[in-house]
Amino acid sequence: MAGKSRFTRLDAFTKTVEDARIRTTSGGIVTIVSLLVVLFLSWGEWRDYRKVVIHPELVVDKGRGERMEIHLNITFPKVPCELLTLDVMDVSGEQQHGVQHGVKKIRLRPQSEGGGEIDAKVIALHAADESATHLDPSYCGPCYGAPAPYNAKKPGCCSTCEEIREAYAQASWAFGDGSTMEQCQREHYTERLAEQRHEGCRIEGGLRVNKVIGNFHIAPGRSFSNGNMHVHDLAQWWNSPVPGGHSFSHMIHSLRFGPQLPDELVKKLGGNGKKNTLWTNHHVNPLDNTKQETDDPNYNFMYFVKIVPTSYLPLGWEKKKQAAAAAARNKAGWEREQDHSLVGLGAFGQGGDGSMETHQYSVTSHKRSLAGGDDAKEGHGERLHSRGGIPGVFFSYDISPMKVVNREERAKSFVGFLAGLCAVVGGTLTVAAAVDRGLFEGTVRLKKLRSKDN
């Protein structure tokens, strides 16, 4: 017999000789069942290890000098496109008057004709073939008392009806219908405007704004700044020959701040339709499919939006980000990464590493007649409304200093998987041993009782 090792007395797993072991049918059954249980639980541990979960975090938003995209799609069934102006302004002092880039105005047929879209070929109010391009090159149209606009094709002249409108806006003058102005008569501006009086309009597209407190609004007439005041030329709005006048009844088809989330990501964040999920009010934005009705042209709708910056970081985004940063270390790539103006509208907020920067929001709304008064008809006579203002639809937004970060992570680490696997095997075998021991003892006692009876 070989000499005993010094570790022999430390052996916690003592053995029995083969002759002292007893094998039973119940023990075989328990062994098979325990193996099946171990396999099933081990598969569950492996599945949990491979599962990717999303952990939400609330952090302070430390971004500086960032910009944000606003995507909107709003229909105004009782206002023609020519009368609508989209303006943006914020607390930093930046203003965007009469936004055109990235936004489309789609003329709609009157509601009595179904409200369908009008052919894009006839959308232009100022026809190119009736502008000043066919006139004598030395032609210099008058600006009718207003200084010529700085962006006129010919300095000091107003060659087109549009340039006269721009000159009047820069001088803070009301334009009217242009019926007495030679350029507008040549372009049939008044006739074309009259044809559009019964039409509606849909505004859709995207804006890029500073990520600070601000507002954007859709109001009638060309806008301009008069000192510290933001003013709209409402002459065409009030002098409307349409029976009953125009009104700002509207339908908000969609309004979101940031990129649209892919459907696959929405399912992840929404828990496949389960209740009480962490992504409760983003993909279906609160203002989507909101409808407001009024017959009063002297009416104002206001939406107060609270925006919460939100990030989505996919699994392994750190490595992808490092690789993308290494690939963009050349000067051109670095400048493009830092310059927001070089990112195409609609792609803003989508990282090359699969991450996404977007925004959730909550909203409260208010509406009032610009004539003032109270809400006595609604049973709230003590509620008074101020008098005056501009008719239109206004969106005032505020940015939260906190940021929600949704980070993809493994449900458990590899060490956790191994620990769980050991717990499954050890626990199952321990329970199986106890069950087998109980069955064996019970069988022995039954045999003894039967032998006594015989």
C-alpha positions as CSV (number, residue, x, y, z in Angstrom):
1,M,0.0,0.0,0.0
2,A,1.4,3.4,-0.9
3,G,2.3,5.7,1.9
4,K,-0.2,8.2,3.0
5,S,0.2,11.8,1.8
6,R,0.2,14.6,4.3
7,F,-3.0,15.8,2.6
8,T,-4.9,12.6,3.4
9,R,-6.1,13.9,6.7
10,L,-7.4,17.0,5.0
11,D,-9.7,15.0,2.6
12,A,-13.3,16.2,3.1
13,F,-14.6,13.7,0.5
14,T,-14.2,10.3,2.2
15,K,-14.8,7.3,0.0
16,T,-16.4,3.9,0.6
17,V,-15.2,0.7,-1.0
18,E,-17.2,-0.7,-3.9
19,D,-18.5,-3.7,-1.9
20,A,-20.1,-1.4,0.7
21,R,-22.2,0.5,-1.9
22,I,-25.8,-0.4,-2.5
23,R,-27.5,0.5,-5.8
24,T,-31.3,0.7,-5.9
25,T,-33.9,1.2,-8.6
26,S,-35.2,4.3,-6.8
27,G,-31.6,5.7,-6.8
28,G,-31.4,5.2,-10.5
29,I,-34.6,7.0,-11.1
30,V,-33.6,9.9,-8.8
31,T,-30.2,10.1,-10.6
32,I,-31.9,10.4,-14.1
33,V,-34.4,13.0,-12.8
34,S,-31.6,15.0,-11.1
35,L,-29.6,15.0,-14.3
36,L,-32.6,16.3,-16.3
37,V,-33.1,19.0,-13.7
38,V,-29.4,20.0,-13.8
39,L,-29.6,20.2,-17.6
40,F,-32.8,22.3,-17.6
41,L,-31.5,24.7,-14.9
42,S,-28.1,25.0,-16.6
43,W,-29.8,25.9,-19.8
44,G,-31.7,28.6,-17.9
45,E,-28.4,29.9,-16.5
46,W,-26.9,30.1,-19.9
47,R,-29.9,31.9,-21.3
48,D,-29.8,34.4,-18.5
49,Y,-26.1,34.9,-19.2
50,R,-26.7,35.6,-22.9
51,K,-29.7,37.9,-22.2
52,V,-29.2,41.6,-22.8
53,V,-31.2,43.9,-20.5
54,I,-31.6,47.7,-20.5
55,H,-30.7,49.5,-17.3
56,P,-32.0,53.1,-17.1
57,E,-29.9,55.7,-15.3
58,L,-30.6,59.3,-14.3
59,V,-27.6,61.6,-14.7
60,V,-26.9,65.3,-14.9
61,D,-26.7,66.4,-18.6
62,K,-23.2,67.9,-19.0
63,G,-23.5,68.6,-22.7
64,R,-22.5,72.1,-23.8
65,G,-23.1,73.9,-27.1
66,E,-25.4,71.1,-28.3
67,R,-28.1,71.4,-30.9
68,M,-31.4,69.5,-31.2
69,E,-33.7,68.5,-34.1
70,I,-37.5,69.1,-34.1
71,H,-39.5,67.0,-36.5
72,L,-43.1,68.1,-37.1
73,N,-46.1,67.2,-39.3
74,I,-49.1,69.5,-38.8
75,T,-52.1,70.1,-41.0
76,F,-54.1,73.4,-41.0
77,P,-57.3,72.7,-43.0
78,K,-58.5,76.3,-43.0
79,V,-55.3,78.3,-43.7
80,P,-53.6,78.5,-47.1
81,C,-49.8,78.0,-47.2
82,E,-49.1,81.5,-48.4
83,L,-50.4,82.9,-45.1
84,L,-48.4,80.6,-42.8
85,T,-45.0,81.4,-41.4
86,L,-42.8,79.2,-39.2
87,D,-40.5,81.1,-36.8
88,V,-38.0,79.8,-34.2
89,M,-36.4,81.8,-31.4
90,D,-34.6,81.0,-28.1
91,V,-33.2,82.6,-25.0
92,S,-29.7,82.8,-26.6
93,G,-31.0,85.5,-29.0
94,E,-31.0,83.3,-32.1
95,Q,-34.1,83.8,-34.3
96,Q,-35.1,82.0,-37.5
97,H,-37.8,83.9,-39.4
98,G,-39.9,82.2,-42.1
99,V,-38.1,78.9,-41.9
100,Q,-37.9,77.2,-45.3
101,H,-34.9,74.9,-45.3
102,G,-35.8,71.4,-44.2
103,V,-39.5,72.3,-44.1
104,K,-42.1,71.7,-46.8
105,K,-45.5,73.4,-47.2
106,I,-48.0,71.2,-49.0
107,R,-51.1,72.9,-50.3
108,L,-54.3,71.0,-49.6
109,R,-57.6,71.2,-51.3
110,P,-60.6,72.8,-49.5
111,Q,-62.3,70.5,-47.0
112,S,-65.4,70.6,-49.2
113,E,-63.3,68.8,-51.9
114,G,-61.8,66.2,-49.6
115,G,-58.7,68.1,-48.4
116,G,-56.3,66.1,-50.7
117,E,-52.9,67.3,-51.8
118,I,-52.6,69.6,-54.7
119,D,-50.1,68.7,-57.5
120,A,-46.7,69.9,-56.6
121,K,-46.3,71.6,-60.1
122,V,-48.8,74.3,-59.1
123,I,-47.6,74.9,-55.6
124,A,-45.4,78.0,-56.4
125,L,-47.3,81.2,-55.8
126,H,-44.6,83.3,-57.6
127,A,-44.3,81.6,-61.0
128,A,-40.8,81.7,-62.4
129,D,-42.0,82.4,-65.9
130,E,-43.8,85.6,-64.7
131,S,-40.9,87.0,-62.6
132,A,-38.4,89.6,-63.8
133,T,-36.1,87.2,-65.7
134,H,-37.7,88.0,-69.1
135,L,-37.6,91.8,-68.6
136,D,-34.9,94.3,-69.9
137,P,-31.6,93.6,-68.0
138,S,-31.6,97.3,-67.1
139,Y,-35.0,97.1,-65.5
140,C,-35.0,98.4,-61.9
141,G,-38.4,98.1,-60.2
142,P,-39.5,100.5,-57.4
143,C,-39.8,99.4,-53.8
144,Y,-42.7,101.8,-53.2
145,G,-41.1,103.8,-50.4
146,A,-39.3,101.0,-48.6
147,P,-35.5,100.5,-48.7
148,A,-34.5,97.8,-51.2
149,P,-33.8,94.4,-49.4
150,Y,-30.2,93.5,-48.8
151,N,-30.7,90.2,-50.7
152,A,-32.1,91.8,-53.9
153,K,-30.7,90.4,-57.1
154,K,-30.1,94.0,-58.3
155,P,-28.9,96.3,-55.5
156,G,-31.3,99.1,-54.9
157,C,-34.1,97.6,-56.9
158,C,-37.2,95.5,-56.3
159,S,-37.6,93.5,-59.5
160,T,-40.1,91.0,-58.2
161,C,-43.2,90.9,-55.9
162,E,-41.2,88.8,-53.5
163,E,-38.5,91.4,-53.2
164,I,-41.1,94.1,-52.4
165,R,-42.6,91.9,-49.7
166,E,-39.1,91.4,-48.3
167,A,-38.4,95.1,-48.4
168,Y,-41.6,95.9,-46.6
169,A,-40.8,93.2,-43.9
170,Q,-37.4,94.7,-43.3
171,A,-39.0,98.1,-43.0
172,S,-41.6,96.7,-40.6
173,W,-44.4,97.8,-42.9
174,A,-47.7,96.0,-43.7
175,F,-47.7,94.7,-47.3
176,G,-51.4,94.1,-48.1
177,D,-52.3,92.2,-51.2
178,G,-50.0,94.0,-53.6
179,S,-52.8,94.9,-56.0
180,T,-51.4,98.4,-56.6
181,M,-47.8,97.2,-57.2
182,E,-46.6,96.7,-60.8
183,Q,-44.4,93.7,-60.0
184,C,-47.2,91.9,-58.2
185,Q,-49.7,92.7,-61.0
186,R,-47.3,91.2,-63.6
187,E,-46.9,88.0,-61.5
188,H,-50.7,87.9,-60.8
189,Y,-49.9,87.6,-57.1
190,T,-53.3,88.9,-56.0
191,E,-55.2,86.5,-58.3
192,R,-53.2,83.5,-57.2
193,L,-53.6,84.4,-53.6
194,A,-57.3,84.7,-54.1
195,E,-57.3,81.2,-55.6
196,Q,-55.7,79.8,-52.5
197,R,-58.0,81.4,-50.0
198,H,-60.1,78.3,-49.5
199,E,-57.2,75.9,-49.3
200,G,-55.5,74.2,-46.4
201,C,-51.9,73.6,-45.7
202,R,-49.7,70.9,-44.2
203,I,-46.3,71.8,-42.8
204,E,-43.8,68.9,-42.4
205,G,-40.1,68.6,-42.0
206,G,-37.4,69.2,-39.5
207,L,-35.7,72.1,-37.7
208,R,-32.3,72.3,-36.0
209,V,-32.2,74.6,-32.9
210,N,-30.0,75.3,-30.0
211,K,-30.5,73.0,-27.0
212,V,-31.8,75.8,-24.8
213,I,-35.1,77.2,-23.7
214,G,-37.0,78.5,-26.7
215,N,-40.2,78.3,-28.8
216,F,-41.3,77.9,-32.3
217,H,-44.7,78.9,-33.7
218,I,-46.8,78.9,-36.8
219,A,-48.6,82.2,-37.3
220,P,-50.1,84.1,-40.2
221,G,-48.3,86.7,-42.2
222,R,-44.6,87.4,-42.8
223,S,-42.7,88.0,-39.6
224,F,-40.1,90.6,-38.8
225,S,-38.4,92.1,-35.7
226,N,-39.3,95.6,-34.6
227,G,-36.8,96.5,-31.9
228,N,-37.3,93.9,-29.2
229,M,-40.7,92.9,-30.5
230,H,-41.5,90.0,-32.8
231,V,-44.2,91.1,-35.2
232,H,-46.3,89.5,-37.9
233,D,-47.9,91.3,-40.9
234,L,-51.6,90.3,-40.2
235,A,-53.1,92.5,-43.0
236,Q,-53.9,89.5,-45.2
237,W,-55.2,87.5,-42.3
238,W,-57.8,90.1,-41.2
239,N,-58.7,91.2,-44.8
240,S,-59.8,87.7,-45.8
241,P,-62.6,87.5,-48.3
242,V,-63.4,83.9,-47.3
243,P,-66.8,83.5,-45.7
244,G,-66.3,83.0,-42.0
245,G,-62.6,83.8,-42.3
246,H,-59.7,81.5,-41.6
247,S,-59.0,79.7,-38.4
248,F,-56.2,77.8,-36.7
249,S,-57.9,74.5,-36.4
250,H,-55.1,72.0,-36.7
251,M,-54.1,68.4,-36.5
252,I,-50.7,67.4,-35.2
253,H,-49.9,64.2,-36.9
254,S,-46.5,63.9,-35.3
255,L,-44.1,66.0,-33.2
256,R,-40.8,64.7,-31.9
257,F,-37.6,66.0,-30.6
258,G,-34.7,64.0,-32.0
259,P,-34.5,61.0,-34.3
260,Q,-37.2,58.4,-34.7
261,L,-36.5,55.2,-32.8
262,P,-36.4,52.0,-34.9
263,D,-39.2,49.5,-34.3
264,E,-36.7,46.9,-33.0
265,L,-35.4,49.3,-30.4
266,V,-38.9,50.3,-29.4
267,K,-39.7,46.6,-28.6
268,K,-36.6,46.4,-26.5
269,L,-37.3,49.5,-24.6
270,G,-41.1,48.8,-24.4
271,G,-40.7,45.3,-23.1
272,N,-42.8,43.8,-26.0
273,G,-46.0,45.5,-24.9
274,K,-45.7,44.7,-21.2
275,K,-47.1,47.1,-18.7
276,N,-45.0,49.3,-16.4
277,T,-42.0,49.4,-18.8
278,L,-39.2,51.9,-18.6
279,W,-40.0,53.4,-22.0
280,T,-43.6,54.5,-21.5
281,N,-44.1,57.7,-23.4
282,H,-41.6,58.2,-26.1
283,H,-42.1,56.4,-29.3
284,V,-45.8,57.3,-29.2
285,N,-45.2,61.0,-28.5
286,P,-47.8,62.8,-26.4
287,L,-48.8,65.2,-29.1
288,D,-49.1,62.7,-31.9
289,N,-52.6,62.7,-33.5
290,T,-53.7,65.7,-31.4
291,K,-56.7,67.6,-33.0
292,Q,-57.9,71.1,-32.1
293,E,-60.9,72.8,-33.5
294,T,-62.0,76.5,-33.6
295,D,-64.0,78.8,-35.9
296,D,-62.6,81.9,-34.3
297,P,-59.8,83.5,-36.4
298,N,-58.8,85.5,-33.4
299,Y,-57.6,82.4,-31.5
300,N,-54.3,81.2,-30.0
301,F,-53.2,77.6,-29.1
302,M,-50.2,77.1,-26.8
303,Y,-48.3,74.0,-26.0
304,F,-45.8,74.0,-23.1
305,V,-43.3,71.2,-23.6
306,K,-40.9,69.8,-21.0
307,I,-38.1,67.9,-22.8
308,V,-35.9,65.3,-21.2
309,P,-32.7,64.3,-23.0
310,T,-32.5,60.6,-23.5
311,S,-29.7,58.3,-24.6
312,Y,-29.6,54.7,-25.8
313,L,-26.3,52.9,-25.6
314,P,-26.2,49.5,-27.2
315,L,-24.1,46.6,-26.0
316,G,-20.4,47.1,-26.8
317,W,-20.9,50.7,-27.8
318,E,-17.6,51.7,-26.1
319,K,-15.5,49.6,-28.4
320,K,-17.3,50.8,-31.5
321,K,-16.9,54.4,-30.3
322,Q,-13.2,54.0,-29.9
323,A,-12.9,52.4,-33.3
324,A,-14.9,55.2,-34.9
325,A,-12.8,57.8,-33.1
326,A,-9.6,56.2,-34.3
327,A,-10.9,56.1,-37.9
328,A,-11.9,59.8,-37.7
329,R,-8.6,61.2,-36.3
330,N,-7.8,62.7,-39.6
331,K,-8.5,66.4,-39.8
332,A,-11.5,66.3,-42.1
333,G,-13.1,63.5,-40.2
334,W,-12.5,65.2,-36.9
335,E,-14.0,68.5,-38.1
336,R,-17.0,66.7,-39.5
337,E,-17.5,65.0,-36.1
338,Q,-17.4,68.3,-34.2
339,D,-19.3,70.5,-36.7
340,H,-23.1,70.0,-36.2
341,S,-23.8,71.9,-39.5
342,L,-22.1,69.1,-41.5
343,V,-24.6,66.5,-40.2
344,G,-27.5,66.0,-42.5
345,L,-31.0,66.9,-41.2
346,G,-32.6,63.7,-39.9
347,A,-29.3,62.0,-39.1
348,F,-28.6,64.2,-36.1
349,G,-28.3,62.2,-32.8
350,Q,-27.5,58.8,-34.5
351,G,-24.0,57.7,-33.6
352,G,-21.8,55.5,-35.8
353,D,-21.4,53.2,-32.8
354,G,-25.1,52.4,-32.7
355,S,-25.9,54.8,-29.9
356,M,-28.7,57.3,-30.2
357,E,-29.3,60.7,-28.6
358,T,-33.0,61.7,-28.6
359,H,-35.6,63.3,-26.3
360,Q,-38.7,62.3,-24.4
361,Y,-41.2,65.0,-23.5
362,S,-44.3,65.8,-21.6
363,V,-46.8,68.6,-22.5
364,T,-49.5,70.7,-21.2
365,S,-51.8,72.8,-23.5
366,H,-53.7,76.0,-23.2
367,K,-56.0,77.9,-25.6
368,R,-57.7,81.3,-25.5
369,S,-59.4,83.9,-27.6
370,L,-57.3,87.0,-28.2
371,A,-60.4,89.1,-27.4
372,G,-59.9,88.2,-23.7
373,G,-62.8,87.4,-21.4
374,D,-63.5,84.6,-19.0
375,D,-64.6,80.9,-18.9
376,A,-68.1,81.6,-17.6
377,K,-69.6,79.3,-20.2
378,E,-67.5,76.5,-18.9
379,G,-68.5,77.2,-15.3
380,H,-65.3,79.0,-14.3
381,G,-66.2,82.7,-14.3
382,E,-63.3,83.5,-12.1
383,R,-60.8,82.4,-14.8
384,L,-59.9,85.5,-16.8
385,H,-57.9,85.6,-20.1
386,S,-55.6,88.4,-21.2
387,R,-56.4,90.4,-24.2
388,G,-54.2,90.7,-27.4
389,G,-51.5,88.6,-29.0
390,I,-51.0,86.9,-32.3
391,P,-53.3,84.1,-33.6
392,G,-51.5,80.9,-34.3
393,V,-50.1,77.7,-32.8
394,F,-47.2,78.2,-30.3
395,F,-44.8,75.6,-28.9
396,S,-42.7,76.7,-25.9
397,Y,-40.1,74.1,-24.9
398,D,-37.9,73.8,-21.8
399,I,-34.9,71.5,-21.4
400,S,-34.5,69.4,-18.3
401,P,-31.0,69.4,-16.6
402,M,-31.3,65.7,-16.0
403,K,-30.7,63.0,-18.7
404,V,-32.0,59.5,-18.9
405,V,-29.4,57.0,-20.1
406,N,-30.7,53.6,-21.3
407,R,-27.7,51.3,-21.3
408,E,-27.6,47.7,-22.7
409,E,-25.8,45.2,-20.4
410,R,-25.5,41.5,-19.9
411,A,-27.9,40.2,-17.3
412,K,-25.0,38.6,-15.4
413,S,-21.2,38.3,-15.8
414,F,-19.3,35.2,-16.8
415,V,-18.2,34.7,-13.2
416,G,-21.8,35.0,-12.2
417,F,-22.8,32.4,-14.8
418,L,-20.2,30.0,-13.4
419,A,-21.3,30.6,-9.8
420,G,-24.9,30.0,-10.8
421,L,-23.9,26.8,-12.7
422,C,-22.1,25.5,-9.6
423,A,-25.1,26.4,-7.4
424,V,-27.4,24.5,-9.8
425,V,-25.3,21.4,-9.9
426,G,-24.4,21.3,-6.2
427,G,-27.9,22.2,-5.0
428,T,-29.6,19.7,-7.3
429,L,-27.3,16.8,-6.3
430,T,-27.7,17.7,-2.6
431,V,-31.4,17.6,-2.8
432,A,-31.3,14.5,-4.9
433,A,-29.1,12.8,-2.4
434,A,-31.5,13.7,0.4
435,V,-34.5,12.4,-1.6
436,D,-32.6,9.2,-2.4
437,R,-31.6,8.7,1.2
438,G,-35.2,9.2,2.3
439,L,-36.5,6.7,-0.3
440,F,-33.9,4.1,0.7
441,E,-34.6,4.5,4.5
442,G,-38.3,4.2,3.8
443,T,-37.9,1.1,1.8
444,V,-35.7,-0.6,4.4
445,R,-38.3,0.2,7.2
446,L,-41.1,-1.2,5.1
447,K,-39.2,-4.4,4.5
448,K,-38.5,-4.8,8.3
449,L,-42.2,-4.3,9.1
450,R,-43.3,-6.9,6.6
451,S,-40.8,-9.4,7.9
452,K,-42.1,-9.0,11.4
453,D,-45.7,-9.5,10.2
454,N,-44.7,-12.8,8.5
